[in-house]
């Protein structure tokens, strides 16, 4: 009998399942869950007043081989949604195969940790767990190397799970607080595993009892494991006590008579990457994925022999350097450390991309579904469980071998309305907004016409179109793109760059004609397939991402096509024509926003911000202080939507200056726009070659601020990099502080800079840092010069 039939008959609902909880079983459970929801909505809330019990019994014992990976966490996610919608149902899991020998109960203890993690991240009990017929509750908590905790998403947790840590609660502070009060002889630094065990023990003792734990506590436990896997946990313990770090690292990066520096260099370089990338300020979600990927990637395991290290490094070198690698062990170690560091930086960027994408999708759940809640899960699978648990295309799977690992990410909701229907309803609402907006009649008519066109076209959209950049036909209609930006960015990143298998199903509560799509890339093109087994309720995103185990290294090329470094005095003379004063021949307009009059709607606020700037500024240069918008534009995707709205619509602003945007946000913006660069469409690209945004980005070093510029323009990313590389010859350009590969043979003369007021007649970027002031009324140029003067002279610095 279905769960609905049992629900009607009495207080007991029973379900028997096998230990291999796969896609077929989950689909059946969700179908029953959908029937319960349909009946509840038909009868009203009285349907959930009577207390019920759902008893789920395992009728098959899991083998030790399958104990770790035979269970799809998606099953527990749907139980959590069911529990939310039917709080009157007590869910009980019975495992009758419990053996008093603990080494035979891995499957059971995994379930127990899932129960505890759900309690911590969601602050409620999703299910009870019984060994035989006795309820079992965990007395200890562990972080896993194979999965992240299940993360319930709602209006409250959305703000906490994705919030960056601050100086008072960052992960370095966590380490110091954990070992405060312990003597410096408390750790045997030579015992790597022992140090991790002791740190975990101390951390848990200071966080007890378990009932007081939250997601931030769990993410701290995960982050400690990541530092251990990167061989620097002991380094930070030594720093706390003011001790030098003299422990060995692996079997190949060791101190020896001919090389006493490699271990010191390794610790220093890894620590620098973690600081420079703000890893210690990771959000909870970033910390979870960082630990999961680092623990499961062979990239960060130190080679066991010189031969193995040489095999990893040698493909990146040739000529004299390759010969030196073969004979000079110290040289080999130094190159390996550089590549290790570069790959760590790459993985940190990847982690941020994952978190960004999931945050965007989670926002859609909170903002656009009736239930307003969902759940994120992720875990690492080997090849065999992917075959047995998931429904994937053989053509895609055959690209990988049996030793491959996969990162499986799921985000689900129990929304009653499909993505397609929700999207259409949002277009109708936005059209209504523009119909009543206080804008010019011609602009209003244009926007309404574009919305009517979009609303008509949405009927022809397939579900897969919401995951595909190539379906963006009208990029000038920014409202179409901004509603889909997060989903598009995340999907394109993992489809093209990570070769993932992506599935999306989205179905109404009362629809039996189910819709779902699979996507993967073949020969550079996206393959679309209709899903055979899809979730019949709500929206389900599934991303199965191969773990890349190949080291990468940026090969920077020398380009000697442009070597002019000086600026003629005429450029500075031209700058005299510019100013904020009314009498200036070329006006700079400092925008002051009235934030109290800005809507909280994430789309309407963009148009309201633009409206506050006013039409009279179109012939000048708009100057925006990013700090004025910090409470309105909260992340990089908000900034992209805002700037695109400023420069992609018919009433665009050609020249904009943005001051004070944090470097981390700017880097995220560029990384997102790089995804648009992959599109072959004439209307979609990196940016636009005849629109210009000049950023002044503050970079802090030892308490001093240095202002670097960067120019956003060009339809292709390689042209953007080349343009900024040339600007860097006579300006402090941000390219000099980030790891950008300089393309060879790219010409920038096809960029229409002559039409931009940001450039001189000789096509040189003007020095607006002389005109723009910081909060202390000091020009950005003076601020930077003051910081340069205050840098202490280091006798160890050599000129080269």
Protein Blocks (a to p, Z undefined) as FASTA:
>chain_A
ZZklmmmmmmbdcddddfblcfklmmmmmmmmmmmmmmmmmnommlmmpccddddddfbd
cdfklmmmmccfklmmmmmmmmmmmmmbccddddfkbcfblklmmmmmmmmmmmmmmmmm
nopafbdcdehjaccddfbdcddfkbccdddddfklmmmmmpccdfklcmklmmmmmmgo
iafklpcfklmmlmmmmmmmmmmmmmpcfklpcfklmmmmmmmmmmmmnopmmmmmmmmn
opacfbdehjklccdfklmklmmmmmmmmmmmmmmnommmccfklmmmmmmmmmmpcklg
ccfbfklmmmmmmmmgghjllmmmmmmmklmmmmmmmmmmmmmmmmmmmmmmmmmmmmmm
mmmmmmmpmklpacdddddddfklmmmmmccdfklmmmpcfkbccdddddddfbfbdfkl
mmmmmmmmmmmmmmmpccdfklmmmmmmmmmmmmmmmmmpcfklmmcfklmmblmlmmlm
mmmmmmmmmmmmmmmmnopacddddddfklcbdcddddddeehiacddddfbdcfehjdd
dddddddfbdcdddddddfkbccfbdcfklmmmmmmgcfbfklmbdcddddddfklpcfb
fklmmmmmmmmnopmlmmmccdddfklmmmmmmbfklmmmmmmmmmmmmkbcfbdcdehi
afklmmmmmmmmmmmmmpmbfkbcfbdfkbccdddddddeehiacddddddedjbfklmm
mmmmmmmmmpccfklmcccdddehiafklpcfklpckbcfkopacdfklmpccfkopafk
lmmmmmmmmpccdfkbccZZ
